[in-house]
Amino acid sequence: SDFILESFGLGLTEYKNGLIIMCIAQFINVVSGSVGLIMQMTGHAETFKNIIIIAVMSNVILNIILIPFFQVFGAVYASSLSLIIWNVVGAIYLYRKIKIYSFLH
């Protein structure tokens, strides 16, 4: 992570933990599968739109709340959490409503 952060400029290595948190959120995104694509292809695009709206609203609200207290890490937490919400809620919906298991197995 130091190499990646240093390639964007000096002094960014202090945000190493933020990069790790974002990587964990992206890992959850990857293992949850193509939730959005599956929902759109199976006629659940309206529900997917609602999930995205909830994720965006949670991202904005969390950014407003967390950035004043945690600066860059507030944005990291907000973005990571909204990405996780989007994918996990979508995957749970797929499994419960149409019995498609989108998680990596």
N, C-alpha and C positions, 0 to 999 in steps of 0.2 A: 504494500500500500504506500510506503514511503516513496518508491520510485514513481508510481502513478501520480501522486500528489505533487512531487517535486517537478514533474514534467510540465505542470501548469503554473509553476512559479515558486519562488522561495518563500518560506514561512507558512506554507499550507500544510505541512506535516502535523501541525497541532490539531488538524481536523481528521486525523486518522480514524478515530472512533466513529465519527459521522459517516465516513466512507464504509466502515464495517457494518453499521446499522443499515445503510442504504443497500448494501450487498445482501444482507439477510432478507430485507423486504423483497428484493428482486428474486432471491432464491424461492421465496414463497410464491411469488408471481409465476415463476417457471414451473414449479411442481404442481401448482393448481391447474395447469393445463390451459387450453384455449377457451376459457369460460365465455368470453364475449362472442367469439366466433360461433361456438356451439349454440349459444342462446339465440343468436340471430338466425342461424340456419334451421333451428327447430321451431321457429315462430314465436319466440319469447323476446323479441327485440324491445317491446314496450317495457317489460320488466327489467331488461338489461339497462335501458335508458334510465329508469328510476334508480337502479343501483348506482349508476355512474353519477347521477345528480346528488345522491346521498353522499357518495365518496368526495365529490367536489365541494359540497357544502361543508362537510366535516374538515376537509383540508383547509378551506378558507377560515373557518371558525378557529381551528386549532392554530393556524398561523397567526391570527390576530391575538390569540391568548398567549401562545408560547414564545413567539419571537422577542417580545419585550423582555422576557425573563431569561431566555437561553440563547439569544441571538441566532447564530447559524445553526446551532443544534436544535433550536425550536423548529426551524424550517425542516430539518432532517427528520425530527420526530413526527411532525405533522404529515409530511409527504409519505413517509414510510407507513404510518398508520393508515392513511387513506388508501394507499395501494393494497395493503393487506386486507382492509375492509372490503374493497372492491372484489378482490379475487376469492376470498373465503366465503363471503355472502353469496357470490355467484356460483361457486362450486357447491355450496350447501343447497341452494335453490335447485340446481340441476339434478342433484341426487334425490332430493325429496319429491320433486314434481314429475320428473321424467325418467328417473332411475338411471341417469348417466353418471358414472363415476369419472370425473375429469382429473382427479388427482393422480399424480405419478404413482404407479403401483407395479 
